[in-house]
Structures are given as structure tokens and as C-alpha cells.
Amino acid sequence: MAKQLPEHPAWLWRDPNPKSSYDAIVIGGGGHGLATAYYLARNHGLTNIAVLEKGWLAGGNMARNTTIIRSNYLWDESAAIYEYALKLWELLPAELDYDFLFSQRGVLNLAHTLQDVRDSVRRVEANRLNRVDAEWLEPDEVAKVCPIINVSPELRYPVLGATFQPRAGIAKHDHVAWAFARACDAMGVDIIQHCEVTGFVKDGNRVVGVDTTRGRINAGLVGLVAAGHSSVLAEKAGFRLPVQSHPLQALVSELYEPVHPTVVMSNYVHVYVSQAHKGELVMGAGVDAYNGYGQRGSFHVIERQMAAAIELFPIFARAHLLRTWGGIVDVTPDASPIIGATPVENLYVNCGWGTGGFKATPSAGWVMAHTMATGEPHELNRPFGLERFTTGALIDEHGAAGVAH
Ligand SMILES: Cc1cc2nc3c(=O)[nH]c(=O)nc-3n(C[C@H](O)[C@H](O)[C@H](O)COP(=O)(O)OP(=O)(O)OC[C@H]3O[C@@H](n4cnc5c(N)ncnc54)[C@H](O)[C@@H]3O)c2cc1C
């Protein structure tokens, strides 16, 4: 069977065998792992490094997400790290010399109740104080940005207005992974697929390597960037993470002519929709309630998100569903990520992005690389350390992360 598989195309990136030792190892070949390796090499000159991926590159959440990019989070700490990512997104296509179809078409977050309106206006003000572009739109202005939304006051949950971030948008997720992988490879980083980390090798309380399905690999520094599998790996390293893994689903329709010019999210009716470059309507909603590691979810979740989509966009009533899929997202108690040191020396973690980490791919990689290379958190990830769950300094972003992003 293996002999019948095509050769790995060398023009993307090499397919090396693992060496016995590296200066640093990044566990997880998703967007965050690749971005971490890229910035370790680019910003810190560390090139004797490997990205270890148990499956295939971007086969986790990276190429399963719905690609929404925005930075309009409520709290200063979140606005800073997501806005840094947005600024990097604006530069990356040129820097990586790869057109990953970054399209700044704006995002509307709809408000349907008086409390929704109050929270949304508060968020707009908070965003502006953080120099994040944000506007409050009345229903008639919402209809100008996206004419296919039903803004009738007769609706059960009428659109009372929306926040709008014009610089937000979408990008093609698998292209982003390939762009980072190609750039990493060019700097000498080994990207090793089908190499599952099965355990950690320690000298006292210091990590000195990992055991994998392709043998033991020594390394002075290890970054754990495994999204939905973070807590499983942390347990193997001997500590616990406050993370719950849930399935999160998404779906696409058949291809249609361009009808949907922006990204629309509704926490209350509970769906979000954009239209991909190819023409598919891309939709998602919240997580499946149970914990799990299967990359699939329950049918009733899809049924509800379709009902919500039709309520907001009556013209979708005759659209056909083409395919659905699921990923495994790592959710923390305050809906914010964990990036920093772990109780094991030289082992660092980046996880807990839950339903919204794609948008942060570049800044997450940037600060994780800084933290690994210097042993100190970057100012952007200092508030997101594991210790906040014992100090109580939580960054509760449930409102801004609401419909799952
Ligand atoms: C359906 C869905 C929709 C989403 N929509 C959005 C969105 O619109 N906007 C947004 O910002 N975010 C979104 N997200 C969230 C986003 O995809 C994630 O937060 C982000 O991709 C996580 O970082 P990553 O890319 O590195 O994760 P992943 O791509 O999951 O990378 C982790 C990798 O670690 C590997 N791994 C696990 N265990 C091991 C091991 N033992 N050894 C080696 N490798 C291992 C996995 O195979 C995987 O490839 C969505 C997620 C899903 C599932």
C-alpha cells in the first residue's frame, strides 16, 4: 500500500528523517507549531529545530477551521495579542512570498437584544481605546454592508445593530500552513510528519527529549503546540492543564455566485457565515457539549446552525449542504489561551485557543518563539501564563469569543 502512495512533492518542503538530536523541538504541525518554528528561525536564529507532527501537516484544526481573522476582543491583553496578529497577517503574504488569499472584507457581530447592544457598544469603545478599528452600525447600516441579512423588525430575534471591524476578514488556511512550512524548510527546519510524540524524556525536572513513534529524539528545548491534544501530552509530561477538548464542527454549501460580501457572526441566533473565494458558504456555530477526540460531531448541532443561518439569511433556504467536518478544540475556563512556561523546565506550552486560534497564528508563533528562545514571556503573552489559574488573574473573553470565535 505504502509503495502505491505518491512521493512527497519536494518543491513544497523536504521530507527528512528525524535526527537523533535538535536544539529545539516543536510538537504539532498545525499553524501555531509552524509559526513557532518559523519565528524561532527568523527572529532568534535557531535553525537546528524540528516540527513533529503525528499525522500530516495541517491535518488538525489548521485546515479544518473557518478562517475568520479579527482582533475586536474586549480586554486589553486580548486586543493586544490579536491586533499584533492582524498586523502580521497584513505583512505575511509578501514576507512569505505566498498568496494565501488574505481578504480584509470586514466582520459584523450582530446584536439581537438590548443586553447584546450594550455589550457590543462597550466592546466598540474598548476596541477604539486599544486602537483596534471598530464601529457600531444601526440595522440600516448593517443592511448596506451585507444586503442579504434579514433586518426586518418582525423577526423573532431582530437585528438591533452590529459591531463592524473593517480590517477583519478571512485567509485560506491550508495555504497559510504551506507558506509557513516552505519558509521554515528554506531556513533548514525539519518538518517531520507521521511522527507521534508518545512521551517525554526528563533529567530530573528538565525535559531533554521526546519519545516518538520514530524513535527517541533529544532536544534542549521543547514547545508543546498540540491544540486539542495538549492536555493528553501535558499529562505524559507530568502536569495538568485546565483545558477541555471538545469537537467543533463546520460546514460548507455548494459553490454559489458571490452573494455574501463580508463575515457575519451572531452569538444570539448562533451561527457565523462567510463566503469562501471558491463560492462555498462557510458556516459554523458552537462546540459540541461533550468532551472528545474524534474529529466529528453530532448532527443536531449542524441542524441548529442551519436553522439559524436561514433565519438570518432567508435566501440560503434553497442552498445545498456540500460537506461537514469537525476538529478538536482546546477550551480553557476563561476562553483565553495559555502561552508560557510549564512546571517542567525547558518545556513550554501554547494551547487553549479553543474555537478561535487561527486568527492568532502569527502572533502566537511570534510570542511562543520568543518565550522558548529567551526563557522569558514576551510582553504580549505575559498575562496568558498558566499561573493565572492559581493567581485568579483570568482574562474572561467569553463575550467576544461567543459564537465560537
Ligand atoms: C471547525 C472549526 C472552525 C474554526 N474556525 C476558526 C475561525 O474561523 N477562526 C479562528 O481564529 N479559529 C478557528 N478555529 C480554531 C483554530 O482552528 C485553532 O484554534 C487553531 O488552529 C489551533 O492551532 P493549530 O493550528 O496549531 O492547531 P492544530 O492544527 O490542531 O495543530 C495541532 C497539531 O498537533 C498534532 N498533534 C497532536 N498530538 C500530537 C502528538 N502526540 N505528536 C505529534 N503531533 C501531535 C495534531 O495532529 C495537529 O496537527 C476553528 C476550529 C475548528 C475545529
The ligand as an ORCA input file, in Angstrom:
! r2SCAN-3c Opt
* xyz 0 1
  C     -14.466     23.737     12.805
  C     -13.508     24.761     13.333
  C     -13.662     26.088     12.974
  C     -12.767     27.037     13.435
  N     -12.879     28.317     12.979
  C     -11.995     29.269     13.352
  C     -12.075     30.582     12.811
  O     -12.922     30.891     11.963
  N     -11.179     31.498     13.243
  C     -10.237     31.209     14.179
  O      -9.479     32.099     14.556
  N     -10.094     29.947     14.679
  C     -10.948     28.982     14.296
  N     -10.843     27.697     14.793
  C      -9.824     27.390     15.806
  C      -8.452     27.177     15.214
  O      -8.529     26.284     14.127
  C      -7.481     26.646     16.274
  O      -7.542     27.440     17.443
  C      -6.037     26.634     15.791
  O      -5.961     26.030     14.511
  C      -5.163     25.876     16.802
  O      -3.785     25.924     16.473
  P      -3.072     24.917     15.441
  O      -3.377     25.408     14.064
  O      -1.659     24.821     15.747
  O      -3.842     23.554     15.778
  P      -3.801     22.167     15.001
  O      -3.834     22.379     13.533
  O      -4.863     21.311     15.596
  O      -2.351     21.643     15.350
  C      -2.028     20.754     16.417
  C      -1.304     19.582     15.803
  O      -0.738     18.791     16.822
  C      -0.721     17.466     16.336
  N      -0.523     16.536     17.448
  C      -1.402     16.221     18.430
  N      -0.861     15.293     19.240
  C       0.387     15.043     18.779
  C       1.439     14.173     19.193
  N       1.309     13.380     20.256
  N       2.585     14.168     18.475
  C       2.741     14.965     17.378
  N       1.765     15.793     16.943
  C       0.612     15.834     17.635
  C      -2.088     17.330     15.669
  O      -2.135     16.235     14.762
  C      -2.228     18.676     14.991
  O      -1.815     18.664     13.647
  C     -11.715     26.685     14.340
  C     -11.550     25.350     14.701
  C     -12.428     24.388     14.189
  C     -12.228     22.952     14.568
*
